[in-house]
Amino acid sequence: MADHLACYKVKDSIAKRTYTADVDGIVAHAGCFVKMPAKLACLPSTKSNVDPLPPGGGGTGATNGFLCYALKCPKGTLPPVDLADQFGGRVLELKGVKMLCAPVETAVSTTTTVTTPTTTTTVCNCPAPDGCHLDGICDPTTGGCAYAHAPNGTACEPPNASGTCSNGACEIGACDSTWFDVNAHAADGCECQDATPAAGTCLGRANLGTVNLGSVIQFTGKLVPAGRETWLQVTFPSHGTPQRIQFTTNPGAELRFDVYQQCAGGPVFCSDANPASNRQSCDLDSGGVYLVRVYRPTPPVTCNQYTLRVQN
C-alpha cells in the first residue's frame, strides 16, 4: 500500500501566475500569495528494508499525490506542534509557511480515450496555457480545448517586469530595477539589463578622475532606454602622447561622443583641427578638465555595450 510520499523537484509547464488566498491550518494566514509553477511533486510511494528499524507509529492508509507551490504569507507567531510518525514522536518548532501542496487527481492524463463497443468518449484536460487565459472548456467530441481571455487588468508576469492582461495578452507595465524593454516584445519582457550609474546630464555627470601621464581609464556602459545620454568628466594634468578619447567597443558604430570644457558653450577642438562633436575618436593638445557626452545620434535603440577609453 502506497502510504508514503516521495517528493521530486519539477520543471512545470504551467505559465507563471500568482493567486491570493487565505490559508487556514495550524493558524489562520490571511492575504497569502500562491505562485505558479509548481516547485515539487509529492507522489505516492512505499518504503522497505529500513535499517536500523524505526520505532514505529504514525499514521496509516493510502494517500494521493500533491503538487506543491511557493507560498508567501504575512509573518505571524506559530505555536509548537507535537507530531509522531514511524521514526518517533517529537515537538516541532514551526519557522514559517513556505509551500502550499494541492492534491492531484488519482489519474493524471492530458487526453484519455475510452472505447466501448458502440461509443467513443474523449476526456480532455484544459489547464490555462498562461496567466492571461482561463482554464479551457473541453469539447468531448474532438478532445479540443476552448480558452477564454482572463479579465482585462488581471496581473501577469512578463520576464523581469510587472504587467497586466489585455485581450488575452500580457502587456508590460513597469520593468524591474536595472532592466529595460528595448525590442517592445512583451513575450520576453524587459530583456536588457543595464546597471550603468545614472549620469544623464552635464551637471549630474560621473567623474572618472585624473588620467596621469602614461595611464588609461576605461568606462563601460549601455545607452538604454531611448533618448538617454551619459556624461563623464575626465582630467588630464599634463599633455602626453597621445592624449586620446576613443571608443574601443561600439558595435555597429551606433554611438558618438562630444567633448566640452564646460556645460555651456560649444565643443572643444581635436588635434585634427575639427570640433570634438559626433566623434568616435579625438586627440587633444592640452591638459585640463574635459566633459564627454556619449549619445546615440539615430535609432534604433539596442542593448549593445560600449567601452570608452581615455589615455594620456
TIFIMI-63027 format. One record per residue: residue number from 1; x, y, z of N, C-alpha, C in turn; residue in one letter. Coordinates in Angstrom, 1 decimal. Layout:
NUM  X  Y  Z  X  Y  Z  X  Y  Z  a
...
This chain:
1  0.9  -1.2  0.0  0.0  0.0  0.0  0.9  1.2  0.0  m
2  0.6  2.2  -0.9  1.4  3.4  -1.0  0.9  4.4  0.0  a
3  1.5  4.3  1.2  1.1  5.2  2.3  2.1  6.3  2.6  d
4  3.2  6.4  1.7  4.2  7.5  1.9  4.1  8.4  0.7  h
5  4.9  9.5  0.7  5.0  10.4  -0.4  6.5  10.6  -0.7  l
6  6.9  10.4  -1.9  8.3  10.8  -2.3  8.2  12.1  -3.1  a
7  8.9  13.1  -2.7  8.8  14.4  -3.3  10.0  14.7  -4.3  c
8  9.6  15.2  -5.5  10.6  15.4  -6.6  10.6  16.9  -6.9  y
9  11.7  17.4  -7.2  11.8  18.7  -7.9  11.3  18.6  -9.3  k
10  10.5  19.6  -9.7  9.9  19.5  -11.1  10.1  20.8  -11.9  v
11  10.1  20.6  -13.2  10.0  21.7  -14.1  8.6  21.7  -14.7  k
12  7.8  22.7  -14.2  6.4  22.7  -14.5  6.1  23.5  -15.8  d
13  5.3  23.0  -16.7  5.0  23.7  -17.9  3.9  24.8  -17.8  s
14  3.2  24.8  -16.6  2.2  25.8  -16.4  2.8  27.2  -16.5  i
15  2.0  28.2  -17.0  2.5  29.6  -17.1  2.7  30.2  -15.7  a
16  3.6  31.2  -15.6  3.7  31.9  -14.3  2.4  32.6  -14.0  k
17  2.0  32.5  -12.7  0.8  33.2  -12.3  0.8  33.3  -10.8  r
18  0.2  34.3  -10.2  0.1  34.4  -8.8  -1.3  34.5  -8.3  t
19  -1.7  33.7  -7.3  -3.0  33.7  -6.8  -3.0  34.3  -5.3  y
20  -4.0  34.9  -4.9  -4.1  35.3  -3.5  -5.1  34.3  -2.8  t
21  -4.8  34.0  -1.5  -5.6  33.0  -0.8  -5.4  33.2  0.7  a
22  -6.5  32.8  1.4  -6.4  32.7  2.9  -6.2  31.2  3.2  d
23  -5.1  30.9  4.0  -4.7  29.5  4.3  -5.0  29.3  5.8  v
24  -5.8  28.3  6.1  -6.2  28.0  7.5  -5.7  26.6  7.8  d
25  -4.7  26.5  8.7  -4.2  25.3  9.1  -3.9  25.3  10.6  g
26  -2.6  25.2  11.0  -2.2  25.3  12.4  -2.7  26.6  12.9  i
27  -2.5  27.7  12.1  -3.1  29.0  12.4  -3.6  29.5  11.1  v
28  -4.4  30.6  11.2  -5.0  31.2  10.0  -4.1  32.2  9.4  a
29  -3.8  32.1  8.1  -3.0  33.0  7.4  -3.9  33.7  6.4  h
30  -4.0  35.0  6.5  -4.8  35.8  5.5  -3.9  36.6  4.6  a
31  -4.4  36.7  3.4  -3.7  37.5  2.4  -2.4  36.9  1.9  g
32  -2.4  35.6  1.7  -1.2  34.9  1.2  -1.1  35.0  -0.3  c
33  0.1  34.7  -0.9  0.3  34.7  -2.3  0.8  33.3  -2.7  f
34  0.1  32.6  -3.6  0.5  31.3  -4.1  1.0  31.5  -5.6  v
35  2.3  31.1  -5.8  2.9  31.4  -7.1  3.1  30.1  -7.9  k
36  2.6  30.2  -9.2  2.8  29.2  -10.1  4.2  29.4  -10.8  m
37  4.9  28.4  -11.3  4.5  27.0  -11.4  4.9  26.2  -10.1  p
38  4.6  24.9  -10.2  4.9  24.0  -9.0  6.4  23.9  -8.8  a
39  6.8  23.7  -7.6  8.2  23.5  -7.2  8.5  22.0  -6.9  k
40  7.5  21.3  -6.4  7.7  19.9  -6.0  6.5  19.1  -6.5  l
41  6.7  17.8  -6.8  5.6  16.9  -7.0  5.8  15.8  -6.0  a
42  4.9  15.6  -5.0  5.0  14.6  -4.0  4.0  13.5  -4.4  c
43  4.5  12.3  -4.7  3.8  11.2  -5.3  3.7  10.0  -4.4  l
44  2.6  9.2  -4.4  2.5  8.1  -3.5  3.7  7.1  -3.7  p
45  4.2  6.5  -2.6  5.3  5.6  -2.7  5.3  4.7  -1.4  s
46  6.1  3.7  -1.4  6.3  2.8  -0.3  7.8  2.8  0.1  t
47  8.1  2.4  1.3  9.5  2.2  1.7  9.6  0.8  2.3  k
48  10.8  0.3  2.2  11.1  -1.1  2.7  12.6  -1.2  3.0  s
49  13.0  -2.2  3.7  14.4  -2.5  4.0  15.0  -1.3  4.8  n
50  14.3  -0.8  5.8  14.8  0.4  6.5  15.8  -0.2  7.6  v
51  17.0  0.4  7.7  18.0  -0.1  8.6  18.6  1.2  9.2  d
52  18.6  1.3  10.6  18.0  0.4  11.5  16.5  0.5  11.5  p
53  15.9  -0.4  12.2  14.4  -0.4  12.2  13.9  0.7  13.0  l
54  13.0  1.6  12.5  12.5  2.7  13.2  11.5  2.2  14.3  p
55  11.2  3.1  15.3  10.4  2.7  16.4  9.0  2.4  16.0  p
56  8.5  2.9  14.9  7.1  2.6  14.5  6.1  3.7  15.0  g
57  4.9  3.5  14.6  3.9  4.5  15.0  3.5  5.4  13.8  g
58  2.8  6.5  14.1  2.4  7.4  13.0  1.2  7.0  12.3  g
59  0.8  7.7  11.3  -0.4  7.4  10.5  -0.3  6.3  9.6  g
60  -1.4  5.8  9.1  -1.5  4.7  8.1  -2.6  5.1  7.1  t
61  -2.5  4.3  6.0  -3.6  4.5  5.0  -3.0  5.0  3.7  g
62  -3.6  4.7  2.6  -3.1  5.1  1.3  -3.3  6.6  1.1  a
63  -2.4  7.2  0.3  -2.5  8.7  0.1  -2.4  9.0  -1.4  t
64  -3.0  10.1  -1.8  -2.8  10.6  -3.2  -1.6  11.5  -3.3  n
65  -1.3  11.9  -4.5  -0.1  12.8  -4.7  -0.5  14.3  -4.5  g
66  0.5  15.1  -4.4  0.3  16.6  -4.3  1.3  17.3  -5.2  f
67  0.9  18.5  -5.7  1.8  19.4  -6.3  1.9  20.6  -5.3  l
68  3.2  21.0  -5.1  3.5  22.0  -4.1  4.0  23.3  -4.7  c
69  3.4  24.4  -4.3  3.7  25.7  -4.9  4.3  26.6  -3.8  y
70  5.2  27.6  -4.2  5.7  28.6  -3.3  4.6  29.4  -2.7  a
71  4.6  29.6  -1.4  3.6  30.3  -0.6  4.2  31.4  0.2  l
72  3.7  32.6  0.1  4.2  33.7  0.9  3.0  34.3  1.7  k
73  3.1  34.3  3.0  2.1  34.8  3.9  2.7  35.9  4.8  c
74  1.8  36.8  5.3  2.3  37.7  6.3  2.9  37.0  7.5  p
75  4.0  37.6  8.1  4.6  36.9  9.3  3.6  36.9  10.5  k
76  3.8  35.8  11.3  3.0  35.7  12.5  3.6  34.8  13.4  g
77  3.1  34.7  14.6  3.6  33.8  15.6  3.0  32.4  15.4  t
78  3.9  31.4  15.4  3.5  30.0  15.2  3.7  29.2  16.4  l
79  2.7  28.3  16.8  2.9  27.5  18.0  3.7  26.3  17.7  p
80  4.3  25.7  18.7  5.0  24.4  18.5  3.9  23.3  18.3  p
81  4.3  22.2  17.6  3.4  21.2  17.2  4.0  19.8  17.6  v
82  3.2  19.0  18.3  3.6  17.7  18.7  3.1  16.7  17.7  d
83  4.1  16.0  17.0  3.8  15.1  15.9  4.5  13.8  16.1  l
84  4.0  12.7  15.5  4.7  11.4  15.5  4.5  10.7  14.2  a
85  5.6  10.1  13.8  5.5  9.2  12.6  6.3  7.9  12.9  d
86  6.6  7.1  11.8  7.3  5.9  12.1  8.7  6.0  12.6  q
87  9.2  7.3  12.6  10.5  7.5  13.1  10.5  8.1  14.5  f
88  9.3  8.2  15.1  9.2  8.6  16.5  8.4  9.9  16.7  g
89  8.1  10.2  17.9  7.3  11.4  18.2  8.2  12.5  18.7  g
90  7.9  13.7  18.5  8.7  14.9  18.9  7.9  16.1  18.8  r
91  8.4  17.2  19.4  7.8  18.5  19.3  8.6  19.3  18.2  v
92  7.8  19.9  17.2  8.4  20.6  16.1  8.2  22.1  16.3  l
93  9.2  22.9  16.1  9.1  24.4  16.2  8.9  24.9  14.7  e
94  7.8  25.5  14.5  7.5  25.9  13.1  8.2  27.3  12.9  l
95  8.9  27.4  11.7  9.7  28.5  11.4  9.0  29.5  10.4  k
96  8.0  29.0  9.7  7.3  29.8  8.7  6.7  28.9  7.7  g
97  5.7  29.5  7.0  5.0  28.7  6.0  5.6  29.0  4.6  v
98  6.0  28.0  3.9  6.8  28.2  2.7  6.1  27.6  1.4  k
99  5.3  26.6  1.6  4.7  25.9  0.4  3.2  25.6  0.7  m
100  2.4  25.6  -0.4  1.1  25.1  -0.3  1.0  23.9  -1.3  l
101  0.6  22.7  -0.8  0.5  21.5  -1.6  -1.0  21.2  -1.9  c
102  -1.3  21.1  -3.2  -2.6  20.8  -3.6  -2.8  19.4  -4.1  a
103  -3.8  18.7  -3.7  -4.0  17.3  -4.1  -4.2  17.2  -5.6  p
104  -3.6  16.1  -6.2  -3.8  15.9  -7.6  -4.9  14.9  -7.8  v
105  -5.4  14.8  -9.0  -6.4  13.7  -9.4  -5.7  12.4  -9.3  e
106  -6.5  11.3  -9.0  -5.9  10.0  -8.8  -5.3  9.5  -10.1  t
107  -5.8  9.9  -11.2  -5.2  9.6  -12.5  -4.8  10.9  -13.2  a
108  -3.5  11.0  -13.6  -3.1  12.2  -14.3  -2.9  11.9  -15.7  v
109  -3.6  12.6  -16.6  -3.6  12.3  -18.0  -4.0  13.6  -18.7  s
110  -3.4  13.9  -19.9  -3.7  15.0  -20.7  -4.9  14.7  -21.5  t
111  -4.9  13.6  -22.2  -6.1  13.1  -23.0  -6.2  11.6  -22.9  t
112  -7.4  11.2  -22.6  -7.7  9.8  -22.4  -8.9  9.4  -23.3  t
113  -8.8  8.4  -24.1  -9.9  7.9  -24.9  -10.5  6.6  -24.3  t
114  -11.8  6.6  -24.0  -12.4  5.4  -23.5  -13.3  4.9  -24.6  v
115  -13.1  3.6  -25.0  -13.9  3.0  -26.1  -14.8  1.9  -25.6  t
116  -16.0  1.9  -26.0  -17.0  0.9  -25.8  -17.4  0.3  -27.2  t
117  -18.1  -0.8  -27.2  -18.4  -1.4  -28.5  -19.3  -0.5  -29.4  p
118  -19.9  0.5  -28.8  -20.8  1.3  -29.6  -20.4  2.8  -29.6  t
119  -19.7  3.3  -28.6  -19.4  4.7  -28.5  -18.0  5.0  -28.1  t
120  -17.4  6.1  -28.5  -16.1  6.6  -28.1  -16.2  8.0  -27.4  t
121  -15.8  8.1  -26.2  -15.8  9.4  -25.5  -14.4  9.9  -25.2  t
122  -14.2  11.1  -25.5  -12.8  11.7  -25.3  -12.9  12.6  -24.1  t
123  -12.0  12.4  -23.1  -12.0  13.2  -21.9  -10.7  14.0  -22.0  v
124  -10.7  15.4  -22.0  -9.5  16.2  -22.1  -9.3  17.1  -20.9  c
125  -8.1  17.4  -20.7  -7.7  18.3  -19.5  -7.3  19.6  -20.1  n
126  -7.8  20.7  -19.7  -7.6  22.0  -20.3  -7.1  23.1  -19.3  c
127  -5.9  22.9  -18.7  -5.4  24.0  -17.9  -5.1  25.2  -18.7  p
128  -5.2  26.4  -18.0  -4.9  27.6  -18.7  -3.5  27.6  -19.3  a
129  -3.3  28.0  -20.5  -1.9  28.0  -21.1  -1.0  29.1  -20.6  p
130  -1.6  30.1  -20.0  -0.8  31.2  -19.5  -1.7  32.1  -18.6  d
131  -1.0  33.1  -18.0  -1.7  33.9  -17.0  -2.8  34.8  -17.5  g
132  -2.9  34.9  -18.9  -3.9  35.8  -19.5  -5.1  35.0  -20.1  c
133  -5.2  33.7  -19.8  -6.3  32.9  -20.2  -6.9  32.2  -19.0  h
134  -8.1  31.8  -19.1  -8.8  31.0  -18.1  -8.6  29.5  -18.5  l
135  -8.9  28.6  -17.5  -8.9  27.2  -17.8  -9.9  27.0  -18.9  d
136  -9.6  26.0  -19.8  -10.3  25.8  -21.0  -11.6  25.0  -20.8  g
137  -12.5  25.0  -21.8  -13.7  24.2  -21.9  -13.4  23.1  -22.9  i
138  -13.6  21.9  -22.5  -13.4  20.7  -23.3  -14.5  20.4  -24.2  c
139  -14.2  20.1  -25.5  -15.1  19.6  -26.5  -15.0  18.1  -26.5  d
140  -15.9  17.3  -25.8  -15.7  15.8  -25.7  -15.7  15.1  -27.1  p
141  -16.2  15.7  -28.1  -16.3  15.0  -29.4  -14.9  15.1  -30.1  t
142  -14.1  16.1  -29.8  -12.9  16.3  -30.5  -11.7  16.2  -29.6  t
143  -11.9  16.4  -28.3  -10.8  16.5  -27.4  -10.1  17.8  -27.4  g
144  -10.6  18.8  -28.1  -10.1  20.1  -28.2  -10.5  21.0  -27.0  g
145  -9.7  22.0  -26.7  -10.0  23.0  -25.6  -10.2  24.4  -26.1  c
146  -11.2  25.0  -25.6  -11.5  26.4  -25.9  -11.2  27.3  -24.7  a
147  -10.3  28.3  -24.9  -9.9  29.1  -23.8  -10.4  30.5  -23.9  y
148  -11.0  31.0  -22.8  -11.4  32.4  -22.7  -10.3  33.3  -22.2  a
149  -10.3  34.6  -22.6  -9.4  35.5  -22.0  -9.6  35.8  -20.5  h
150  -8.6  35.9  -19.8  -8.7  36.4  -18.4  -9.2  37.9  -18.5  a
151  -9.9  38.4  -17.5  -10.4  39.8  -17.5  -9.2  40.7  -17.7  p
152  -9.5  41.8  -18.5  -8.5  42.8  -18.7  -8.1  43.4  -17.3  n
153  -6.8  43.7  -17.2  -6.3  44.2  -15.9  -5.8  43.1  -15.0  g
154  -6.0  41.8  -15.3  -5.5  40.7  -14.5  -4.0  40.8  -14.5  t
155  -3.4  40.7  -13.3  -1.9  40.8  -13.2  -1.3  39.6  -13.9  a
156  -0.2  39.9  -14.6  0.6  38.9  -15.3  2.1  39.2  -15.0  c
157  3.0  38.3  -15.4  4.4  38.4  -15.0  5.3  38.2  -16.2  e
158  5.4  39.2  -17.1  6.4  39.1  -18.1  7.8  39.0  -17.5  p
159  8.8  38.5  -18.2  10.2  38.4  -17.6  10.7  39.7  -17.2  p
160  11.2  39.8  -15.9  11.9  41.0  -15.4  11.0  42.2  -15.4  n
161  9.7  42.0  -15.2  8.7  43.1  -15.2  7.5  42.8  -14.5  a
162  6.6  43.8  -14.3  5.2  43.5  -13.9  4.3  43.9  -15.1  s
163  3.1  43.3  -15.1  2.3  43.6  -16.3  0.8  43.3  -16.0  g
164  0.0  43.6  -16.9  -1.5  43.3  -16.8  -1.9  42.7  -18.2  t
165  -3.0  42.0  -18.1  -3.5  41.3  -19.3  -4.5  42.3  -20.0  c
166  -4.4  42.2  -21.4  -5.3  43.0  -22.2  -5.7  42.1  -23.4  s
167  -6.9  41.7  -23.5  -7.5  40.9  -24.6  -6.6  39.6  -24.8  n
168  -6.3  39.0  -23.7  -5.6  37.7  -23.7  -4.1  37.8  -23.9  g
169  -3.5  39.0  -23.9  -2.1  39.2  -24.0  -1.5  39.9  -22.8  a
170  -0.3  39.5  -22.4  0.3  40.2  -21.2  1.1  41.4  -21.7  c
171  0.7  42.5  -21.2  1.4  43.8  -21.6  2.3  44.3  -20.4  e
172  3.5  44.7  -20.8  4.5  45.2  -19.8  4.0  46.5  -19.2  i
173  3.9  46.5  -17.8  3.6  47.7  -17.1  4.8  48.5  -16.7  g
174  5.7  47.9  -15.9  6.9  48.5  -15.4  8.0  47.5  -15.4  a
175  9.2  47.9  -15.8  10.4  47.0  -15.8  10.9  46.9  -14.3  c
176  11.5  45.8  -14.0  12.2  45.7  -12.7  13.4  46.6  -12.7  d
177  13.9  46.9  -11.6  15.1  47.8  -11.5  16.3  47.3  -12.3  s
178  16.9  48.2  -13.0  18.1  48.0  -13.9  17.7  47.2  -15.2  t
179  16.4  46.9  -15.4  16.0  46.2  -16.6  15.2  47.1  -17.5  w
180  15.3  46.9  -18.9  14.7  47.8  -19.8  14.1  47.0  -21.0  f
181  13.0  47.4  -21.5  12.4  46.8  -22.7  12.9  47.6  -24.0  d
182  13.7  46.9  -24.7  14.3  47.5  -25.9  13.5  47.1  -27.2  v
183  13.1  45.9  -27.3  12.5  45.4  -28.5  11.0  45.5  -28.6  n
184  10.3  46.0  -27.5  8.9  46.1  -27.5  8.1  44.8  -27.7  a
185  8.7  43.7  -27.3  8.1  42.4  -27.3  7.7  42.0  -25.9  h
186  6.4  41.9  -25.6  6.0  41.5  -24.3  6.4  40.1  -23.9  a
187  6.6  39.2  -24.9  6.9  37.8  -24.7  8.2  37.6  -23.9  a
188  9.2  38.5  -24.2  10.5  38.4  -23.5  10.6  39.5  -22.4  d
189  9.5  40.2  -22.2  9.5  41.2  -21.1  10.6  42.3  -21.3  g
190  11.2  42.6  -20.1  12.3  43.6  -20.2  13.6  42.8  -20.3  c
191  14.1  42.7  -21.5  15.2  41.8  -21.8  16.6  42.4  -21.7  e
192  16.7  43.7  -21.5  18.0  44.3  -21.5  18.3  44.8  -20.0  c
193  19.4  44.3  -19.5  19.8  44.7  -18.2  21.0  45.7  -18.3  q
194  20.9  46.8  -17.5  22.0  47.8  -17.5  22.1  48.4  -16.1  d
195  23.2  48.3  -15.5  23.4  48.9  -14.2  24.4  50.0  -14.2  a
196  24.5  50.6  -15.4  25.4  51.8  -15.6  25.0  52.9  -14.6  t
197  25.9  53.5  -13.9  25.5  54.6  -13.0  24.8  55.7  -13.7  p
198  23.7  56.3  -13.1  23.0  57.3  -13.7  23.8  58.6  -13.8  a
199  24.0  59.1  -15.0  24.8  60.3  -15.3  24.3  60.9  -16.6  a
200  23.0  61.2  -16.6  22.3  61.6  -17.8  22.4  63.0  -18.1  g
201  23.0  63.9  -17.3  23.1  65.3  -17.6  24.5  65.8  -17.3  t
202  24.8  67.0  -17.9  26.1  67.5  -17.6  26.3  67.8  -16.2  c
203  25.4  68.4  -15.5  25.5  68.7  -14.0  25.6  67.4  -13.2  l
204  25.0  66.3  -13.7  24.9  65.1  -12.9  26.0  64.1  -13.4  g
205  27.0  64.6  -14.1  28.0  63.7  -14.7  28.8  62.8  -13.7  r
206  29.3  61.7  -14.2  30.2  60.9  -13.5  31.6  61.3  -13.6  a
207  32.3  61.4  -12.5  33.7  61.8  -12.6  34.6  60.6  -12.6  n
208  35.3  60.4  -13.8  36.2  59.3  -13.9  37.6  59.5  -13.2  l
209  37.9  60.8  -12.8  39.1  61.1  -12.1  40.2  61.6  -13.1  g
210  41.4  61.5  -12.6  42.6  62.1  -13.3  43.3  61.0  -14.1  t
211  43.6  61.3  -15.3  44.4  60.3  -16.2  45.8  60.9  -16.2  v
212  46.7  60.3  -15.4  48.0  60.7  -15.3  48.8  60.3  -16.5  n
213  50.0  60.9  -16.7  50.8  60.6  -17.9  51.1  59.1  -17.9  l
214  50.9  58.5  -19.1  51.2  57.1  -19.2  50.1  56.1  -18.7  g
215  48.9  56.7  -18.3  47.9  55.8  -17.7  46.6  55.8  -18.6  s
216  45.7  54.9  -18.3  44.5  54.7  -19.1  43.3  54.5  -18.1  v
217  42.2  55.1  -18.4  40.9  54.9  -17.7  39.9  54.4  -18.8  i
218  39.1  53.4  -18.4  38.1  52.9  -19.3  36.7  52.9  -18.6  q
219  35.7  53.3  -19.4  34.3  53.3  -18.9  33.4  52.4  -19.8  f
220  32.7  51.5  -19.2  31.8  50.6  -20.0  30.4  50.8  -19.6  t
221  29.5  50.8  -20.5  28.0  51.0  -20.2  27.2  50.7  -21.4  g
222  25.9  51.0  -21.3  24.9  50.9  -22.3  24.1  52.1  -22.3  k
223  23.4  52.4  -23.5  22.5  53.6  -23.6  21.1  53.1  -23.7  l
224  20.5  52.8  -22.6  19.0  52.4  -22.6  18.4  53.2  -21.4  v
225  17.1  53.6  -21.6  16.2  53.5  -22.7  16.5  54.5  -23.8  p
226  15.6  54.7  -24.7  15.7  55.6  -25.8  15.9  57.0  -25.3  a
227  16.8  57.8  -25.9  17.0  59.2  -25.5  18.0  59.4  -24.4  g
228  18.5  58.4  -23.8  19.4  58.5  -22.7  20.8  59.0  -23.2  r
229  21.5  59.8  -22.4  22.8  60.2  -22.6  23.7  59.8  -21.4  e
230  25.0  59.7  -21.6  25.8  59.6  -20.4  26.9  60.7  -20.5  t
231  27.1  61.4  -19.4  28.1  62.5  -19.3  29.1  62.0  -18.3  w
232  30.4  62.2  -18.8  31.6  61.8  -18.0  32.5  63.0  -17.9  l
233  33.2  63.1  -16.7  34.3  64.1  -16.6  35.6  63.4  -16.4  q
234  36.6  63.9  -17.1  38.0  63.4  -17.0  39.0  64.5  -17.0  v
235  40.1  64.3  -16.2  41.1  65.4  -16.1  42.4  64.9  -16.6  t
236  43.1  65.7  -17.5  44.4  65.5  -17.9  45.3  66.5  -17.2  f
237  46.2  66.1  -16.3  47.0  67.1  -15.6  48.1  67.6  -16.4  p
238  48.5  66.9  -17.4  49.6  67.3  -18.3  49.4  66.6  -19.7  s
239  50.1  67.1  -20.7  49.9  66.6  -22.0  50.8  65.5  -22.3  h
240  50.3  64.3  -22.6  51.1  63.2  -23.1  50.9  62.9  -24.5  g
241  51.5  61.8  -25.0  51.4  61.5  -26.4  51.0  60.0  -26.5  t
242  49.8  59.7  -27.0  48.7  60.6  -27.4  47.9  60.9  -26.1  p
243  47.2  62.0  -26.1  46.2  62.3  -25.1  44.8  62.1  -25.9  q
244  44.2  61.0  -25.7  43.2  60.5  -26.6  42.0  60.0  -25.8  r
245  40.8  60.3  -26.4  39.5  59.8  -26.0  38.9  59.0  -27.2  i
246  38.6  57.7  -27.0  38.1  56.9  -28.2  37.2  55.8  -27.7  q
247  36.3  55.3  -28.6  35.6  54.1  -28.4  36.5  52.9  -28.7  f
248  36.6  51.9  -27.8  37.3  50.7  -28.2  36.2  49.6  -28.4  t
249  35.0  49.8  -27.9  33.9  48.9  -28.2  32.7  49.7  -28.6  t
250  32.2  49.6  -29.8  31.0  50.3  -30.2  30.3  49.6  -31.4  n
251  29.6  48.5  -31.1  29.0  47.7  -32.1  28.2  48.5  -33.1  p
252  28.5  48.3  -34.4  27.8  49.0  -35.5  28.1  50.5  -35.5  g
253  29.0  50.9  -34.8  29.4  52.4  -34.7  28.1  53.2  -34.5  a
254  27.2  52.7  -33.6  25.9  53.3  -33.4  26.0  54.5  -32.4  e
255  27.1  54.6  -31.6  27.2  55.7  -30.7  28.2  56.7  -31.1  l
256  28.1  58.0  -30.6  29.1  59.0  -30.8  29.3  59.8  -29.5  r
257  30.4  60.6  -29.4  30.6  61.4  -28.3  31.0  62.8  -28.7  f
258  30.7  63.8  -27.8  31.2  65.2  -27.9  32.1  65.5  -26.7  d
259  33.0  66.5  -26.9  33.9  66.8  -25.8  33.7  68.3  -25.5  v
260  33.5  68.7  -24.2  33.4  70.1  -23.8  34.4  70.4  -22.7  y
261  34.5  71.6  -22.4  35.3  72.0  -21.1  34.4  72.7  -20.1  q
262  33.1  73.0  -20.5  32.1  73.5  -19.6  30.7  73.1  -20.1  q
263  29.7  73.1  -19.3  28.4  72.6  -19.7  27.8  73.6  -20.7  c
264  28.0  74.9  -20.6  27.6  75.8  -21.6  28.6  76.0  -22.7  a
265  28.2  76.4  -23.9  29.1  76.6  -25.0  29.3  75.4  -25.9  g
266  30.2  75.6  -26.9  30.4  74.6  -27.9  31.5  73.6  -27.5  g
267  31.7  72.6  -28.4  32.7  71.6  -28.1  34.1  72.2  -28.3  p
268  35.1  71.5  -27.7  36.5  71.9  -28.0  36.9  71.4  -29.3  v
269  38.1  71.6  -29.7  38.7  71.1  -31.0  39.6  70.0  -30.7  f
270  39.5  69.0  -31.6  40.5  67.9  -31.5  41.8  68.3  -32.2  c
271  42.9  67.5  -32.1  44.1  67.9  -32.7  44.1  67.9  -34.3  s
272  43.0  67.3  -34.8  42.9  67.4  -36.3  42.2  68.7  -36.8  d
273  42.1  69.6  -35.8  41.5  71.0  -36.1  40.0  71.0  -36.4  a
274  39.4  69.9  -36.1  37.9  69.8  -36.2  37.2  69.7  -34.9  n
275  36.0  70.2  -34.8  35.3  70.2  -33.5  35.1  68.8  -33.0  p
276  35.2  68.7  -31.6  35.0  67.4  -31.0  33.5  67.1  -30.8  a
277  32.8  66.9  -31.9  31.4  66.6  -31.9  31.2  65.4  -32.9  s
278  30.2  64.6  -32.5  29.9  63.4  -33.4  31.1  62.6  -33.7  n
279  31.9  62.3  -32.6  33.2  61.7  -32.8  33.1  60.2  -32.3  r
280  34.1  59.4  -32.8  34.4  58.1  -32.2  35.8  58.1  -31.7  q
281  36.6  59.1  -32.0  37.9  59.2  -31.5  38.4  60.7  -31.6  s
282  39.1  61.1  -30.6  39.5  62.5  -30.6  40.8  62.6  -29.8  c
283  41.9  63.2  -30.4  43.1  63.5  -29.7  43.1  65.0  -29.3  d
284  43.6  65.3  -28.1  43.6  66.6  -27.5  45.0  67.1  -27.4  l
285  45.2  68.5  -27.5  46.5  69.0  -27.5  46.9  69.7  -26.1  d
286  46.0  69.7  -25.2  46.3  70.4  -23.9  45.6  69.7  -22.8  s
287  46.2  69.8  -21.6  45.6  69.3  -20.4  44.4  70.1  -19.9  g
288  43.8  69.6  -18.8  42.6  70.3  -18.3  41.5  69.4  -18.0  g
289  40.4  69.9  -17.6  39.2  69.2  -17.3  38.3  69.1  -18.5  v
290  37.9  67.9  -18.9  37.1  67.7  -20.1  35.8  67.0  -19.8  y
291  34.7  67.4  -20.4  33.4  66.8  -20.2  33.0  66.0  -21.5  l
292  32.7  64.7  -21.4  32.4  63.9  -22.5  30.9  63.5  -22.5  v
293  30.2  63.8  -23.6  28.8  63.4  -23.7  28.7  62.2  -24.7  r
294  28.2  61.1  -24.2  28.0  59.9  -25.0  26.6  59.8  -25.4  v
295  26.2  59.6  -26.7  24.8  59.6  -27.1  24.6  58.7  -28.3  y
296  23.4  58.5  -28.7  23.0  57.7  -29.9  22.4  58.7  -30.9  r
297  23.1  59.0  -32.0  22.5  60.1  -32.9  21.3  59.6  -33.7  p
298  21.1  58.3  -34.0  20.0  57.8  -34.7  19.5  56.5  -34.1  t
299  18.2  56.2  -34.2  17.7  54.9  -33.8  18.2  53.8  -34.8  p
300  18.0  52.5  -34.4  17.2  52.0  -33.3  18.0  51.9  -32.0  p
301  17.3  51.8  -30.9  17.9  51.6  -29.6  18.3  50.1  -29.5  v
302  19.5  49.8  -29.0  19.9  48.4  -28.8  20.4  48.2  -27.4  t
303  20.6  47.0  -27.0  21.2  46.7  -25.7  22.7  46.5  -25.8  c
304  23.3  46.9  -26.9  24.8  46.7  -27.0  25.6  47.5  -26.0  n
305  26.7  46.9  -25.6  27.6  47.5  -24.6  28.7  48.3  -25.3  q
306  29.1  49.4  -24.8  30.2  50.2  -25.3  31.3  50.4  -24.3  y
307  32.5  50.6  -24.8  33.6  50.9  -23.9  34.3  52.2  -24.4  t
308  34.4  53.2  -23.5  35.2  54.4  -23.9  36.5  54.4  -23.1  l
309  37.6  54.6  -23.9  38.9  54.6  -23.4  39.5  56.0  -23.3  r
310  40.1  56.4  -22.2  40.7  57.7  -22.0  42.2  57.4  -21.7  v
311  43.1  58.0  -22.5  44.5  57.7  -22.4  45.3  58.9  -22.4  q
312  46.4  59.0  -21.6  47.3  60.1  -21.6  48.7  59.6  -21.8  n
